[in-house]
Amino acid sequence: MIAVVGLILAFVLVAIFSNRKTRLCRWRENRSDGQASYTCVYCGAVTSGPVGQPPKVCLRDVPLSGS
């Protein structure tokens, strides 16, 4: 009984503290020369940044430059 209550509590805490801005994002890192390009396999967004630090927000709604 205690295990069931603990499991339910764990799911509630994960739901409360999860980052909703990147819930669906799955970033893949491509490294080259100290920089990394990140591609989201969910929405296809592409960005660059430091190695080992994927974006913290979803970029799917960011308009493309030059459009």
Stockholm file with secondary structure:
# STOCKHOLM 1.0

chainA/1-67         MIAVVGLILAFVLVAIFSNRKTRLCRWRENRSDGQASYTCVYCGAVTSGPVGQPPKVCLRDVPLSGS
#=GR chainA/1-67 SS CHHHHHHHHHHHHHHHHSCGGGSSCCEEEEEETTEEEEEETTTCCEEEEETTCCCSSCCTTSCCTTC
#=GC SS_cons        CHHHHHHHHHHHHHHHHSCGGGSSCCEEEEEETTEEEEEETTTCCEEEEETTCCCSSCCTTSCCTTC
//
